[in-house]
Amino acid sequence: MADRRPNIILFMCDQLRFDALGCYGNNQIHTPNIDSIALNGSTFDNHFVQNPVCSPSRCTVLTGRYPKNHGTRDNGIPLRDSEITLAEVLRENGYQTAAIGKMHITTQFMPKEDEQDDWPRDCYGFDIIHTTCDCKTGEYLKWLREVSPGDYEEVKLQGERKAREDRASAADKDLSGPPQVYPSKIDPLCHQSHWIADRMIDLIRESEPDRPFFAYCSFVDPHHPFDPPEPYASMYDPDTLAKPVGMEGELLDKPPHFLKARTARGYSNEKYDYRKLTDHQWGQVKAAYYGMITLVDDNIGRVLEALKQRGIEKDTLIMFTNDHGELLGDHGLLFKGPFHYDCIIKAPMIIKWPGVIPQGSRYSQITEHTDIMPTLLEYAGVRPPYGVQGCSMAPILRGDKGAGKEYAMTEFNCYDWGLSVKTLTGRDYKLTCYAGEEFGELYDRNRDPEEFKNLWNDEAYRDIKVRMMKKLMDRMIETEDPLPLRIGKY
């Protein structure tokens, strides 16, 4: 471990699939800057989120705690002021802290103008705040109104359309093209991702030599709507990209909400009949999605260059991840929700700190988003507060073969769907249980990595299902909330 405290940048991309990056084996997408972080750092191949939607997952990152314990079990539930955050701990230990981009740790969408309008007084530990959100509001929109009135009007309409489309019934959805794929006429220099990178670069340039900083730099993209500007909108050919993963009749042995979601009969915000989409239209979705990712990558490259110009690249720890993934047409579905496929709950996890983190290494151990906070605190030389439930990934990076977890747990109290879900993912099998329901899911991850065949009712796998259910019960008990702290015997 180095005897110096690093600057820390936690890059996050919203709704980014782990396999939509070159460093995770995708040879159709252009992500050279994120790939360079992996090339010069370490990559984790079995890292999992603790919730498949934005707010609960982000609150797990900031607290090191499972959603059932930090209380943000679904979108629309603000993180409690009593929760101790990563930013709060680092600020108390001398770091300057910054929240840049999409936070979504309380509620978002209009009529709120700024994401932090309903934050507690201590702002969850953040000193510097520059926020925006899915509907493109916040400081970004105010800035855009001043610098480019024409782009401001376009982006304002994009945000309003996003809010309207999410709330529309199936009958009122915009069916003029693929779901939420739209052209964008704005200058890429005025795009949200460029603005987020600009604020991050400002922080780097203004950083104090004797005071380390922690920046949670969170890009909104590639979250839908899928609307990259040119040249990114036409960068990828819809007809040459790999087609979505799928198999005829594969949803018939799944819990009923899978087929409902495919046929516009679900309960989530996005109600579309995906059966009507052609291969070309699915390609249009992917092309726009990939364009958004490359736009983010270009802007991450600008941040990396700013670190070099400031002369602090070797003094800065970079972590790159997501909050959750995206279905992107796989299994005939789109967006995210209570569908715990790997493309939703498996996350990219890349860590770089020159001279400290091994260069070009990959690790297969199972890790979780609960592990982010204790990992970053260990490298900052700070003890995690009581109540943090994750484990530092630093021992893995130091070569400890016994470090890591046997299983990852993902949970979702999905109020829109009326489902309470727990998933346990191991190296060999994945189990998903639904409270109060006879149905469930079990997959052989080695023989069926795409999770086509549900083995829940397969008698040949009965013993494995029972064993996995026992492991899930153990994990649920082990992860009960250790707070409040016991302070006396009686």
Secondary structure, DSSP 8 states (H G I E B T S, - for coil): --SS--EEEEEEETT--TTSSGGGT-SSS--HHHHHHHHTSEEEEEEE-S-SSHHHHHHHHHHSS-HHHHS--STT----TTS--HHHHHHHTT-EEEEEE---SS--STT-SSGGGGS-TTGGG-SEEEEB-TT--BHHHHHHHHH-HHHHHHHHHHHHHHHHHHH--GGGS--SSSTTB----S-GGGSHHHHHHHHHHHHHHH--TTS-EEEEEEE-TTSSSB---TTGGGSS-TTTS------TTGGGGS-HHHHHHHBT--SSS---BGGG--HHHHHHHHHHHHHHHHHHHHHHHHHHHHHHHHT-GGGEEEEEEES----TTGGG--S-SS---HHHHEEEEEEE-TTTS-SSEEEEEEEEGGGHHHHHHHHTT----TT-----SHHHHTT-TT-SBS-EEEEEEETTTTEEEEEEE-SSEEEEEETT-S-EEEEETTT-TT--S--TT-GGGHHHHHHHHHHHHHHHHHTS---S------
